[in-house]
């Protein structure tokens, strides 16, 4: 069984990005398991001087989870026209690491705003390219989510969005299987 690491770029409790990933966890294809990364708030501020042994335990755990995963699925909001600082901090801890290099990676953009969070996702592409992640282009999609689409349990109920999530997961999992 291969893991798909689900990484939300939001720390907000009722985040639509996190709701999408909770929903994705219920739609993971057979032979795969969704694993939510839930420790972004525990990561120390990135400092290149600290990127050496012994690493902070939160960084060790992040890198281990990335290394053990067959693929990454990211869902992040845009704050002030860019990636949220806490999420950028997470990404900074992956720069130069071998764990993310060539790792099949995709994202789903849930922004329902007029701009579609385009700047954040352009920045995400830039950073992931820099880290050497294997971006699975056909699995990177925009599926707008509104609060009305999310039930009390934090799961998306909209059929079209759920189908889009399932299609992304199928494409991402096929890339993992092809890489064998």
Legacy VTK file of the C-alpha trace (Angstrom):
# vtk DataFile Version 3.0
C-alpha trace
ASCII
DATASET POLYDATA
POINTS 180 float
0.000 0.000 0.000
1.321 3.417 -0.949
0.616 6.596 0.977
-0.549 9.885 -0.494
0.539 12.590 1.921
-2.199 15.214 2.202
-0.784 18.652 3.049
-3.004 21.625 3.805
-1.474 25.072 3.542
-3.946 26.391 6.102
-3.917 26.279 9.887
-7.516 27.534 10.125
-9.898 25.069 11.769
-12.703 25.440 9.220
-10.440 25.737 6.207
-11.972 24.730 2.870
-8.480 23.551 1.869
-8.363 21.147 4.803
-11.966 20.089 4.080
-10.904 19.170 0.566
-8.095 16.997 1.893
-10.374 15.335 4.469
-12.684 14.567 1.565
-9.771 13.306 -0.526
-8.920 10.904 2.288
-12.336 9.285 1.783
-11.799 8.964 -1.980
-8.279 7.524 -2.174
-8.064 4.714 -4.763
-7.677 1.087 -3.728
-4.094 0.220 -2.906
-3.437 3.703 -1.554
-3.898 5.336 1.805
-4.371 9.016 2.551
-2.156 10.352 5.327
-2.865 13.842 6.629
0.144 15.940 7.583
-1.041 17.759 10.687
2.065 19.285 12.259
2.663 22.401 10.170
2.084 24.634 13.201
4.813 22.782 15.124
7.557 23.449 12.582
10.204 25.906 13.739
10.919 28.964 11.611
13.245 27.941 8.808
16.839 29.020 9.263
19.477 27.535 6.939
21.893 27.445 9.896
19.527 24.995 11.619
19.233 22.702 8.571
21.814 20.280 9.886
21.984 17.387 12.304
20.538 17.233 14.800
17.418 18.555 13.114
14.406 19.653 15.141
12.078 16.653 15.646
9.213 18.337 13.769
11.460 18.674 10.701
12.628 15.063 11.001
8.974 13.971 11.112
8.010 16.124 8.098
10.869 14.809 5.982
10.163 11.214 7.030
6.496 11.531 6.069
7.425 12.988 2.680
10.041 10.294 2.129
7.625 7.475 3.025
4.821 8.787 0.821
4.336 7.638 -2.733
2.941 11.063 -3.660
1.935 14.450 -2.258
-1.403 16.212 -2.655
-1.394 19.848 -1.560
-4.260 22.245 -1.023
-3.379 25.795 -0.005
-5.107 29.146 0.248
-3.715 32.469 -0.856
-3.039 35.097 1.823
-2.229 38.662 0.772
-1.481 37.522 -2.778
0.961 34.765 -1.837
1.390 31.460 -0.056
0.580 31.548 3.665
3.757 32.114 5.683
3.393 28.927 7.727
3.022 26.850 4.563
5.965 28.577 2.862
7.947 27.745 6.008
7.034 24.056 5.531
8.185 24.216 1.921
11.429 25.945 2.932
12.260 22.934 5.102
12.031 20.723 1.969
14.450 22.767 -0.178
17.666 20.861 -0.676
16.226 17.667 0.798
16.178 14.458 -1.185
12.776 13.414 0.152
10.687 15.587 -2.186
12.948 15.308 -5.226
11.131 13.404 -8.012
8.126 12.793 -5.690
4.862 12.842 -7.707
3.125 15.997 -6.498
-0.148 17.715 -7.340
-2.400 20.370 -5.893
-6.029 21.284 -5.913
-6.934 24.970 -5.790
-10.279 25.489 -3.992
-10.437 29.269 -4.223
-13.880 30.597 -5.112
-12.536 34.173 -5.328
-12.398 36.085 -8.600
-8.587 35.781 -8.747
-8.705 32.031 -8.123
-5.664 32.320 -5.831
-3.563 32.391 -8.998
-0.580 34.100 -7.380
-0.316 31.557 -4.567
-0.484 28.654 -6.977
2.060 30.221 -9.329
4.339 30.592 -6.315
3.638 27.006 -5.261
4.644 25.808 -8.729
7.839 27.863 -8.544
8.829 26.510 -5.132
7.958 22.898 -5.980
9.975 23.150 -9.192
12.881 24.489 -7.165
12.645 21.541 -4.725
12.702 19.033 -7.588
9.205 17.671 -6.946
7.712 15.828 -9.936
4.662 17.991 -10.625
1.871 15.896 -12.125
0.377 18.609 -14.332
-2.801 16.765 -15.275
-3.598 16.262 -11.569
-3.281 19.976 -10.673
-6.785 21.409 -10.871
-9.004 24.274 -9.758
-12.162 23.080 -7.984
-13.862 26.066 -6.337
-15.354 25.230 -2.935
-17.784 27.383 -0.983
-18.722 26.931 2.693
-22.177 25.683 1.638
-20.503 22.643 0.039
-18.972 21.491 3.335
-21.004 19.476 5.853
-20.798 19.670 9.660
-18.088 17.010 9.685
-15.862 19.052 7.405
-16.430 16.889 4.305
-17.311 18.286 0.888
-20.695 17.057 -0.326
-20.784 18.651 -3.796
-20.823 15.827 -6.360
-18.842 17.663 -9.056
-16.086 18.638 -6.617
-15.921 15.091 -5.239
-15.613 13.734 -8.793
-12.799 16.214 -9.470
-10.983 15.137 -6.314
-11.364 11.467 -7.271
-10.021 12.182 -10.769
-6.990 13.989 -9.343
-6.305 11.119 -6.954
-6.655 8.572 -9.765
-4.185 10.485 -11.940
-1.734 10.925 -9.075
-1.957 7.267 -8.068
-1.440 6.154 -11.687
1.778 8.199 -11.750
2.943 6.458 -8.569
2.198 3.032 -10.045
3.962 3.921 -13.309
7.047 5.007 -11.383
6.870 1.603 -9.669
LINES 1 181
180 0 1 2 3 4 5 6 7 8 9 10 11 12 13 14 15 16 17 18 19 20 21 22 23 24 25 26 27 28 29 30 31 32 33 34 35 36 37 38 39 40 41 42 43 44 45 46 47 48 49 50 51 52 53 54 55 56 57 58 59 60 61 62 63 64 65 66 67 68 69 70 71 72 73 74 75 76 77 78 79 80 81 82 83 84 85 86 87 88 89 90 91 92 93 94 95 96 97 98 99 100 101 102 103 104 105 106 107 108 109 110 111 112 113 114 115 116 117 118 119 120 121 122 123 124 125 126 127 128 129 130 131 132 133 134 135 136 137 138 139 140 141 142 143 144 145 146 147 148 149 150 151 152 153 154 155 156 157 158 159 160 161 162 163 164 165 166 167 168 169 170 171 172 173 174 175 176 177 178 179
